[in-house]
Amino acid sequence: MARYTGPSYRKSRRLGFSILETGKELTRKPSIPGQHGKARQKKLSDYGVQLHEKQKARFMYGLTEKQFKRTFNDAAKQKGVHGENLLKLLESRLDNLAYRIGFASTRRGSRQLVNHGHITVNGKKVDIPSYRCTPGDVIAIKENDKEMTIVKTSLEALHNRVEFITFDEKKLAGTYVRYPERSELNPDINESLIVEYYNR
């Protein structure tokens, strides 16, 4: 299945969940998209609830089904709680960390920055959005691209940065200091339902 490239607001309304984590998508029109809105909503089966939860996480991080399943399998090989390991691996993607640092206002925007070669990891250019970072890695804007307007605007608009990342304003570099705690991640995702979906 290809990556979803349609309107984020429409997908957020369909899932009843803010993919952009801002809540703006659901403020204006909280009902599902379509002519009849809430009138078309039906009670979900157990399978439907599990699928719904999986789709929330997949669309939020912007992965294809194949990428998401591979990450899920990698999480199973690690010690600890399977669902929490999954979220930690998703948060460790380079495109997500560039977004968390504030180089882009959305994950789509940060993925584009990575794809176009504007991001470095530990001083080396990395243009693979799915590149998995580890604690201690330094993610920065490439030296020649530090004056990019889109990056400056995004950094100025960012008010709160997650605690598992530190940022050096002079170097325009963020350090992934540790894996995130579950309490620091989106509380509206029930990762246990995702595990149940794949283990059904």
Secondary structure, DSSP 8 states (H G I E B T S, - for coil): -----S-HHHHHHHHTS-TTSSSHHHHH--S-SSTTGGGG-----HHHHHHHHHHHHHHHHT--HHHHHHHHHHHHTSSS-HHHHHHHHHHTBHHHHHHHHTSSSSHHHHHHHHHTT-EEETTEE---TT-B--TT-EEEE-GGGTT-HHHHHHHHH-----TTEEEETTTTEEEE-S---GGGS-TT--HHHHHHHHT-
